[in-house]
């Protein structure tokens, strides 16, 4: 079984914000795979289904970003999902807008949602899919991540959500190594 966890903040006011990239990717995967996110539990909305005949749980924590581990740890443990079949999906300031990156392990890089998840799991050896949102030019980081893109950036962001959903599906169907080779190719040196 695979478990794909998209990080974000619940509530309509956060729906299209940069910090909700993980939720948007999970919604796209759910649409593609015809999986309903109709279950409530583990402080989350989640759904179970199949992607290419492989059982998958799609999860959107409802705890707010900084407490995402209150969902991720318990649901992963309850369903006994091996960590190499977990994918945490979230926004990343250190990757330029329009780029995505899959990593198999590593630190949280200062992302509070991932810090919470890794603490709840008790390991840094969990795959993650980072959706680039770029760095703020003048706003504070908090204001930046909790705001929406505007102008042509909206289309770039939407395209990266589609690409991230494709990468997450590939992670399930083709494996981590193939997905990394396929989707990490277009990164600049600053994004690595």
N, C-alpha and C positions, 0 to 999 in steps of 0.2 A: 504494500500500500504506500502511496505517496501522499504527502501533506504539503500543500502550497498555502503559505500564510502571507497575505498582503497587509502591510502596515498602513495605518491612517488614523483619522479622527472621525468618530460618528457625528451625525448631524448635518442637516442640509447646508448650513453656512460654511462647512468645510469641503463640500462635495467636490468641487473642481479646483481645489488648491493644490499647490506644488507638493505639500506634505501628504496628500492622498494618492500619490502615484500608485502605491501598493494596492489600495482598494480598487482603483480604476483598472488595473491589470487583472485583478481577480474577477471583476465584473465582466471584462472582455472574455476571459477564459471560460467563465460560466456560460456566456452566450454561445461561444464557439462549440463547447462540449455539451450544451443543453443540460447543464447541472443547475438545479434550483438551490439558491442560498436561502432555504426556508426553515432551517433548524436553528434553535436558540439553545445555547448551553456553553459552558466554559467561557463565560463573559464574551460571547461572540455570536455572529451570524455565520453559519457554515452550511455546506451541502456536500453530499457524497454522490459519486457517480463514476463513470468510466471515461478514460481518455485512451483511445486505441486499445480497448479491452483491459486496461490496467486500472485497478481501483485507486481513486483519488479523493481526497478531502480538500475542499477549497474553504479557506477561513478568512474572515474579516473580524479582528478583535474589536470589541465595542468598549474598551477600557480607556480610550484616548492613548495617543502615541507612546507616551513615556511609561505606560504600564502594560505594554503589549505582551510582556512575558507572563502576565497573569493568565493569558489565554494560551499562548504558544506552548509553554512547558507542560501544562496539564493535558491539553488535547493530544500532543505528541506522545506523552507517556501513556495516556489512556488507550490509545489505539496502537500502541507499541510500534510506532513508525521508526524504522532505522534512520539515524541522523543523515545518512547519505541519500535518503529518499525524501528529505525535507528541503523545501526551498522557501527562504524568507525573501519577500519582494518589497523594496522600499525606495524612496527618493534619496538621491545623493548629491550634495552640494559640490563635491570634488570632481564630478564628471560633467562635462559640458552638456547643455541642453541638446537633445536629439540622440545622444549616445546611451548605450546600456552596457553593463558588464556582469558576467557571471563569475563568481569566485567560489571555491570549495571550502575555504576556511579563512580565518584571520580575525583581527580585532574589530571592534565596532566602529573605529574611526571617528568617535565622538557623536555618533548618531544615537540619541537617547532611546529610541524605540528598539534598536538592535542591542544596545547595552542591556536593556531589560530582558529581551529574548534570550541572549546568551547566558545571562545570570540564571534565568529560570531553567534552562536546559543543562547548565553546568559544563558547557563545552564551547570552544570557539570553532570546532570542526563541524560546522553546519553550512551547507551551500546557501548562497544568497545571490539574488539578482538585483543589481543596483540600476535605477533609472535616473539618468542625469538630469539635473535641474539647473546646473550652473550656480555661480556665486552671485550674491547681491552686489550691486555697484555702490549703493549709498545707504540702503535700508539696513536695519538690524536683521540678523539671521532669523529671529522669531517672526518679525513682520513679513519678511520675504517668503519663508516657507508656508505661512498661513494666508498668503495672498494667491491670486490666480494670475496666470499669464495673460498678456494682452497682445493685440496686433498679430503679426505673423508668427510670434512665438507660440500662439495657441495651436496652430496647425503642426508645428514642429513637435510640440508636446504630445498632441494626439497621435502623430505618427510613431513616436517613441513608445507610447502605450501599446499600440498595435504590435510593434516589433518585440516588446517585452513579453506580451502574451504569447506570441509565436515562439519565443525563446523558452518560455516556461513549459509550453506544450512539448517542445523538442526535448527538454530536460527529462520529461516523463517518457516520451516515446523512443528517443534515440540515445539517451544517456548524457551524463554530465560532460564528458570529454568532447563528444561530438558537438554538443551545444556550445561549449566554450570556443571551440575552433570556428564554428559557424558564425557566432554572434559577437565575439570580442575583437573581430578583425579590424574594425574601422576606428579604433580608439587612437587618439593622439597621445603623445608621450606624457602630457600633463594629466591624462585621465587614468593612467595605470597606477 
